Amino acid sequence: MKIALAQLNYTIGDVDGNASKIIDNIERAKREGADLVIFAEQSISGTPAFDLLRKTTFLELCDDALTRVASHCDTISAVVGLPILDEQGTLSAAAIIENGVVRSYVTKSNITARREMGFLSSGRGVETVTLAGEKVAIVVGADFSAIKKVARNVQTLISINARRYGKGMMSYRYESMHNLAFVESKNIVMINQVGGSGEIVYDGTSGVIDRNGNITLLMKSFAEDFAIYDTAVEHEKLEIPEALYRHERTSLNYEAAVLGLRDYFYKNGYRKACVGLSGGIDSSIVACIATDALGRENVYGLMMPSQFSSDHSVSDATELADNLGIEYSVLPITEAYSSIVDTLKPVIGGSDFDSTEENIQARIRTIMLMAVQNKKGYVLLNSSNKSENALGFCTLYGDTAGAFSVTGDLYKTEMYDLARYINRRFNNVIPEHILAKEPSSELHPDQKDSDILPPYNVVDAILIRMIEQGQHREEIINAGFDSEVVEKIHSMIMQNEKKRYQFPPVLRLSSCAFGHERLMPLINKYGD
């Protein structure tokens, strides 16, 4: 059987547009002699659709679109993902199409992702069907991980998926496919979505593993792709690219960030981005990603030095902007800062300089950046990282502002890895001084992050154990970390949930993103 895999970029709610893409690829599959063409989970609706899945009118539109898709399957069979409504509620289904009509549905049983809980109900799970004269097993989404046994008379298992990108997830995905294929001696054909869908980016990377557990087809990551796989032909074994391994993920993080940002803008009808350039590592990376995703003509940098900014901060930022070829302006905030502090003297006058004056500077910068957004139509990008978000080492309504955070799920040490990768790829576009200087928010004289925190390699090692691995403080201390540092970091994490609740949407690049895989109560007295 010749199976066409159509790996496509869908838009949530664009039912007509998604259906048209599917039809175009059905026609292509017919021209190229395929017997069957398969599409990803919820390809007609786009995903995650959240409360759209509760709207009867939306589900009816998806059903109407499926009928239009089916009418093109006169000489080819198809498996198409979409949400359907039955007496149990809304189900994530694979529509089985033959001879121009929808013959049946295979529905997902395991609703495990938080983005689906409460919106989807459980269906029947994996089923065996006959397509193009062959018996195949069809499985939708997370049901793949729950498969224990595949029917003996089935040679091929087809998995339609919407699996998001996350560090280490791609290698784990293919390990699990390998194990099932080898143990059950079945071909496994997996089709995945690709593209940005708000806080999520789907990596694609669809493929086929043969009954010996060997990868015999691997489609593109972070791009649309189309391939035909003949199950009756012997295929050569492919080696997994090194980038898919857990320890080779920086390039994948970059590609995911670019695609996630590009689709966030284009699918929302945005075109231009504004970045506050401080001369630091974080804003430099965001500017690089934005330039790659949107084009240099659509990125604007605003530099806002204060009396506490070092001389090289502006020069580093302007060198970066010149290297990128983006437009920029330098607008000092010294006068605005002095004016606000003087105005507040009846209330705060006579007190020592503290975080109050520091936060005023950060919030002035946000006022100026938002003014650019309002007047010029440039959407403001946040320039934070996961280390600062975890510790609350940021100013609420200051540097936490922005319409979208493309790097907020990357730790500070990962930001440096990303900067070095960008420089290798784009001929040292980030000035070396930005990578070499000690991190500082420059909100008071000679300020350095190390005045409050240990080096970020230590901070991040502790944070990863606490957040990603769920280790208790005692485990971390027993692993050799200083007890006072561990307790301080834990306290900072627990005290700053209120900031994370008010953060802009963050592109999820890890397996444990704040507000999703890790969601703590806003009021919490447990503290352990």
PyMOL commands that set and color helices and strands:
alter all, ss='L'
color gray80, all
select helices_A, chain A and resi 15-31+50-54+56-70+141-146+169-184+242-244+250-268+281-294+296-298+311-324+334-343+345-348+355-376+386-391+412-425+432-436+449-451+456-468+473-478+483-495+497-501
alter helices_A, ss='H'
color red, helices_A
select strands_A, chain A and resi 2-7+36-38+77-86+89-98+101-107+127-131+134-140+156-160+187-191+194-197+200-203+207-209+215-218+225-230+273-276+299-303+327-330+379-382+404-405
alter strands_A, ss='S'
color yellow, strands_A
deselect
rebuild
show_as cartoon
